[in-house]
């Protein structure tokens, strides 16, 4: 009798798992636009570290972190390609900046919520986890890209990224209109070229209520460009913009 | 007569250009393993900024910088995929570190020399340029990857990267044996997770000739892990390694 009961229980568990799987398949289809071939990849993409901890037997945590690493790279390549072709007359400083505005954590976290991915994530269930792992959504989105890439190949993942993520959810015109962050363009440039870079505030003009600052971009200990503004930040941005112009990074 | 002379000159110039082009095609074939469809892409990949300056008429510099931006992303994605599959039991910290050891500037510059790309680069001819643009080779290599990608697609560029660049020129075992840079793994992690990270030297033991240092990893102003060593750098590495273990980034 106990054996029969166990069998019945097993049967119901199996059928519940099946039901869960088919719900997941449907959600994945809605999000990615195509049906998964290997569902396990997508399950892994949704597995947050907090839920994966302790599951492993050989020290290898089966969480979405490896897929996130892969998806981050695929996402970067696809968006690089997309922007490269969309803006044939723009320099690499512009392209890099626009890409980073699309793939930054905040933007990906928001996107994960919008497309309904956030609620599919499996985590430890503690409320705390939602707060301490703020980038859970963006991480899972990158991992999903990794899963689609492994499951269906590069072309398919490109289609998913452009048709399902970029086109419907990003207003490129609006992203571009927002002032470019020239300081970060300069910082990236300096890292790439192994230059020492520093921003100095070299002058403060006017009275307390109407102060103007002058900032200077210093490259390898040599003054390179300067700019002014009504806050230190704005002065630095102006100086950085001038430097970008001189270096033709703009 | 003058007209005939101009025609003859034009003919010889054309035939010299043709000869040059067929030499370039051969070199590209030797390097990438396949013949270019659109040679102009490869010419652009070899065009250093110093040679491109002043060529443009509309403010758009026709140099290899845009292709470099694209190729950098494609290279990153292909190597991410390659390492992901090659090391199925390694965490993302390991994969990220190994990838950065392969695609760092120095490594790509060396590779550009090894495969004979360096000497194909078109620059302004000044000797100074060779010294002031140390990463010219690596930049051109990335641009070449971008050209192959645009010319022949993702699969082809993957084949080029793995069969022609990684497999013959990188000894993965050796790269892995070199101690992992745990400090940089920690820095990347902190950026990703938006944590404040600091390394403090909290103790110096022993006399001048045999000094031991104790370093502490501080995350969001809280002591997280510590380690010791016979130089500040080694102590920081030891502390970072400990922190990586605790965070399961190792």
Interface residues (C-beta under 8 A of the other chain):
Chain A: X49 X58 X60 X61 X65 X66 X68 X69 X70 X72 X73 X74 X76 X77 X79 X80 X81 X84 X89 X90 X91 X92 X95 X96 X105 X134 X135 X146 X149 X154 X155 X192 X193 X194 X248
Chain B: X49 X58 X60 X61 X65 X66 X68 X69 X70 X72 X73 X74 X76 X77 X79 X80 X81 X84 X89 X90 X91 X92 X95 X96 X105 X134 X135 X149 X154 X155 X192 X193 X194 X248
